[in-house]
Structure formats: C-alpha cells, structure tokens
Amino acid sequence: MANSKSLIAYFSRKGNNYVGSSIVNLPIGNTEVIAKKIQELTGSNIFKINTLRSYPEDYTETTNEAREEKMENARPELTEIMDEMDSYDVIYIGYPIWWGTMPMAVFTFLESYDFSGKTIVPYCTHEGSGMGSSERDIKKLCPNARVLSGLAIRGGSVERADKDVANWLRKLDLIP
C-alpha cells in the first residue's frame, strides 16, 4: 500500500480552541498540523474540508453550534467537492473530535463520494475523548471501504507527535 495514490482530506479549525485546560488562539488548527506531518511522511496530496458557512470565532459559540449540528444530524454545505476522488486508493481523513465524533462537515464529505474498494485511514485530534465513535461512524458511512485503525492525538501534543505519527503509519504498513 505504500505505493498507492493517497489523499489527506482533513477538517481543522484555527483560532480559539480548547487546549489543556484553557482557551488558546491557534494560528493553525491542530488537525492541520497532523495532516502536514502525514504529508511529509507519505507524499500524499492534501485537501482541506471547508464549510460554506464559517463557524464562530468564539470557541464556546462554535461548540454550541457543533452540538446543534450533531443533534439535528446536519450536513453542512462544503465550499468544494473534489472531482478526482476516483484516482485515490488510500484516503487519510482527519478531524477534531466534536461531541464524541467527527464534525458533521466530515459526514458531508464522506457522503459525497463512493469509497467502495478504497482504504480509509482516520486520525483525530482531541482533548481527552480519543477517537470517540468516529471510526464506527466512518464504517457506517463507507460500508464498502476498508477502514484501518485510527490515530488519536491530544491537541496540546500535536507539535511533538512526529514519532507517534510515523510509528502509526509504519504499523499500518503505509510507509517503510
């Protein structure tokens, strides 16, 4: 699989975020930091999942909106859809954990394509919830894809996660 054509699709939120036990202003979202680490190791193409409507700047307002989206099983509209998804064999999908799973925008993304026969490699950033139900949710959304074991990285540790990311990719036989 190391020679398969791969894509890193991720949703990440910069700005006010909860890290450790306080709100900090992140110039780059935690999930994007990990996406770039995976790209360095795999040479994968990269695609940022963006919503048409931006989330609030304020962290608490964003979490409230995220909770409402989850309760309503919403599918936020995305700014763009990829035309060339068929050309990828392996899709790394990254996201923060919001209310026990991935943001609803990632649900929108996954429902926008047919992942039959593809390998999906999930990873997330979190502040204590691990992968939550996201792996199970991905398997439900993409029943004909092979979903590998995900990697959960605490948001406050992303800058120091190089070894964890590399070990995870090696364990999955995605890099030598």
Number of C-alpha atoms within 10 A of each C-alpha: 12 14 10 14 15 24 23 24 22 25 24 21 21 15 16 19 21 17 17 13 8 8 14 14 14 14 10 12 21 27 27 23 16 25 26 15 18 19 16 10 15 21 14 21 14 17 16 15 22 20 19 12 10 9 14 14 14 12 18 14 12 18 16 13 14 20 17 12 16 18 10 10 11 15 17 18 15 16 11 13 14 11 8 7 14 12 11 16 18 25 23 23 24 27 30 29 23 20 16 16 24 26 23 21 22 25 19 18 23 16 14 12 14 15 22 13 13 17 20 25 23 23 27 28 29 24 18 13 16 20 24 18 14 22 20 13 14 22 15 11 16 20 14 14 18 16 20 15 15 21 17 23 25 19 23 16 15 19 11 10 17 14 9 14 21 18 13 15 20 13 12 16 11 18 15 11
